[in-house]
Amino acid sequence: MLMEIAALSGACAAAIDSGRFEDWPGFFLDRCLYKVTTADNYEKGYQAGLIYADSRAMLVDRIAALREANIYERQRYRHIVGMPAIVDEADGVVAVETSFLVVRTMRDGEMMIFAAGVYLDKVRRDAAGAWRYAERIVVCDSQRFDTLLAIPL
């Protein structure tokens, strides 16, 4: 089970890193939660996030906006994702924590650490038996974001 969940995390990061953004919502269940927040806000229990979506349809809309409406400087991410740690398991839902680091490379070749933090995930199998995210809370260690958070973390 742990290796299957690690494969889900790796495949999700690979889809983003390779620019296959349209594949990204497919890693989530239809009814899901995806939120990007800061460690400070998470610790204070704030519900709002820099990004907040409560369904796969909202994730699909986000990608459509990214491709068609948003204007942002061309950039690329590279995720370095740790091994997930299972923290709970109940009723078919597995809670895992996974550390991450995202390096952003800009059009001119400049590279910088864009985000570091932890994914707080709840995963369960879909009707076909594949692991999918029921919830992914992206908790970023820093409160500072250098630019528009256009690409999903």
SVG drawing of the C-alpha trace seen along z (x, -y; Angstrom):
<svg xmlns="http://www.w3.org/2000/svg" viewBox="-18 -38 38 40">
<polyline fill="none" stroke="black" stroke-width="0.4" points="0.0,0.0 2.7,-2.5 4.5,-2.0 1.3,-2.5 0.6,-5.7 4.2,-6.8 3.7,-6.1 0.5,-8.3 2.5,-11.1 5.4,-10.7 3.0,-10.4 1.2,-13.6 4.4,-15.5 5.7,-14.2 2.5,-15.3 3.0,-18.9 6.7,-18.9 6.3,-17.7 3.6,-20.3 0.8,-17.7 -1.5,-19.9 -4.7,-18.4 -3.7,-15.1 -3.4,-16.6 -7.1,-16.6 -7.3,-12.9 -5.3,-12.2 -8.2,-13.4 -11.7,-11.9 -14.7,-13.8 -15.5,-15.1 -12.1,-16.2 -10.4,-19.1 -7.2,-20.8 -5.8,-23.7 -2.5,-25.5 -1.8,-27.3 1.1,-28.4 2.4,-26.6 1.4,-29.6 -2.1,-29.7 -2.5,-26.0 -1.3,-26.0 -3.8,-28.8 -6.6,-26.7 -7.5,-29.1 -9.6,-27.5 -9.0,-29.8 -6.0,-29.1 -4.0,-30.7 -5.7,-28.1 -8.9,-26.4 -10.9,-23.8 -13.5,-21.4 -14.1,-19.3 -12.3,-17.8 -14.4,-20.0 -12.9,-23.1 -9.4,-21.7 -10.3,-21.2 -11.5,-24.8 -8.2,-26.0 -6.2,-24.2 -8.4,-25.6 -7.9,-29.1 -4.1,-28.4 -4.1,-27.5 -6.5,-29.9 -7.0,-33.0 -4.0,-33.6 -1.0,-35.4 2.2,-34.5 5.9,-34.3 6.8,-30.9 8.3,-28.7 8.8,-25.1 8.7,-23.2 10.7,-20.3 9.4,-18.5 11.5,-16.6 9.1,-14.5 9.9,-12.5 8.6,-9.1 5.1,-9.3 4.5,-8.5 1.2,-6.9 -0.2,-8.7 -3.7,-7.2 -5.9,-4.6 -9.7,-4.3 -12.7,-3.3 -10.6,-2.9 -9.1,-6.4 -5.3,-6.6 -3.8,-9.8 -0.2,-10.4 2.3,-13.2 5.0,-13.8 7.7,-16.4 8.3,-18.3 10.6,-20.8 9.8,-22.6 12.5,-24.2 11.2,-26.8 13.1,-27.4 12.2,-30.6 12.4,-31.2 15.8,-32.8 17.2,-29.7 17.2,-31.2 16.5,-28.6 15.3,-29.1 13.6,-27.1 10.0,-28.1 8.3,-26.2 9.1,-23.7 6.7,-22.1 4.5,-19.1 1.6,-17.5 -1.1,-16.4 -3.1,-13.9 -6.1,-11.7 -6.2,-9.0 -8.6,-6.2 -9.3,-3.9 -11.7,-4.9 -14.4,-2.6 -11.7,-1.0 -9.4,-0.3 -6.8,-3.1 -5.6,-5.4 -6.8,-8.9 -6.7,-12.0 -9.8,-12.7 -7.9,-15.6 -4.5,-17.3 -3.5,-20.2 -0.3,-21.7 1.3,-23.3 4.1,-25.7 6.8,-26.4 7.2,-30.1 4.5,-32.8 6.3,-34.4 5.5,-33.6 7.7,-35.4 5.1,-35.4 1.6,-34.4 1.0,-30.8 0.0,-29.8 1.0,-26.2 -0.4,-23.7 2.0,-22.6"/>
</svg>
